[in-house]
Amino acid sequence: MPSDDELEQAARAVLVETAARGSTITYAALVERVPALEPRRRAGRLGEVLRRITLEEAAAGRGMLSAVVVRSRGEALPGAGFFRLAEELGRDVSDRSACWRSELARVVAEHRPGEGGR
């Protein structure tokens, strides 16, 4: 079983790769790419991993990296936990779609090659 740090590093790598492509990934596809996340998903704790990654990325000025992770059903937006955290971080969540699009654009610009990305 990977440590929490190893799990977060693996998940972060997938999220950065997704942002660099300018795309999104579903929660299910993230778990497929990082199978060690499955027990967390089953326990309803996947959001904890994404929260820690997002807090670190936001503190470093790179935006809410978890914006690239969206639901596979209904409107392709992140789950409620993303918006609770966005509000905690001082983002305007009155229009959830606009909040998400803004954060997604920010992380894509941060990570996309040739656009100031790493």
KAHU-V232722 format. One record per backbone hydrogen bond with DSSP energy under -0.5 kcal/mol. NH is the residue of the N-H (numbers start at 1). CO is the residue of the C=O. E is the energy in kcal/mol with one decimal. If there is no record, write none. Layout:
BEGIN
[[NH,CO,E] [NH,CO,E]]
END
This chain:
BEGIN
[[7,3,-2.5] [8,4,-2.6] [9,5,-2.5] [10,6,-2.3] [11,7,-2.5] [12,8,-3.0] [13,9,-2.2] [14,10,-1.6] [15,11,-2.3] [16,12,-3.0] [17,13,-2.3] [18,14,-2.3] [19,15,-2.6] [20,16,-2.8] [21,17,-1.3] [22,19,-1.3] [23,18,-2.2] [25,68,-3.1] [27,70,-1.3] [30,26,-2.2] [31,27,-2.0] [32,28,-2.0] [33,29,-2.2] [34,30,-2.0] [37,34,-2.6] [38,35,-1.9] [40,37,-0.5] [41,37,-2.4] [42,38,-2.9] [43,39,-1.7] [44,41,-1.6] [45,40,-3.7] [46,40,-0.6] [48,45,-0.9] [49,45,-0.9] [50,46,-2.0] [51,47,-2.6] [52,48,-2.1] [53,49,-2.2] [54,50,-2.6] [55,51,-2.8] [56,52,-2.0] [57,53,-2.6] [58,54,-3.0] [59,55,-2.2] [60,56,-1.4] [61,58,-1.6] [62,57,-2.7] [65,63,-1.3] [67,64,-2.4] [68,65,-1.7] [69,66,-1.8] [70,25,-2.3] [70,68,-0.6] [71,77,-2.5] [77,75,-2.6] [82,79,-1.0] [83,79,-1.0] [84,80,-2.1] [85,81,-2.4] [86,82,-2.6] [87,83,-2.1] [88,84,-2.2] [89,85,-2.2] [90,87,-1.8] [91,86,-2.9] [93,91,-0.8] [96,94,-0.6] [99,95,-2.6] [100,96,-2.7] [101,97,-2.7] [102,98,-2.2] [103,99,-2.2] [104,100,-3.0] [105,101,-2.4] [106,102,-2.0] [107,103,-2.5] [108,104,-2.4] [109,105,-2.4] [110,106,-1.8] [111,107,-1.9] [112,108,-2.7] [115,112,-2.0] [117,112,-1.3] [118,110,-0.5]]
END
